């Protein structure tokens, strides 16, 4: 499946491949490029991608949400509910913004607060 690409004009500013990495990338984008994040939320790109990866209920729950903070809270609850954050699947788990970051687990725990 194709990852979700956060784009700002002509550049890719973040990549998510699953629900946890979507959450972490959105947290980062909220700090670094809120306008791009708001655009993706307002246009329904995030809910369409969640539907595409099979997260139909989650997609439906954020479908009409324009406020990124509400979307983040819904994603955070979903991660805690399903314990996605501890998955042992292969591949990138926490988006491009966190790849190779030292102390990644500590950072992820801080982001979940």
Steps between C-alpha positions, in 0.01 A plus 500: 500500500605854435601709801343833580716788378472830681572760235550871513491649153768316300673309779432198719518599866401171664406140431272265692455129437260400778283651774781560752729663244208715381449620856869577556536678166190707570646599839820610326317685225288679762826653620681556171241554225154538652359652181584184300355278772181707515472480121522120498243476781258750344513335158433155646831352383570336835164326527520386136842346562380327818213351301749389233713310756194325640441714809138563397356575845787734582463673164130550564563638849722781367329551165331830588761623746677818391687559824831320503509484880178296500640268233817454705295410808297244303819344358664494842198320648505247215870429552449446872192286438673272251848529647628579149802674650653169605456317171788284383423531128783568262543829321499855613301531821509866590524707185796657328537775757610250765711260295836447660427734789690415818275447796208431267298302755528778756400755237198292396391470863526877540295553183222279638452733798 
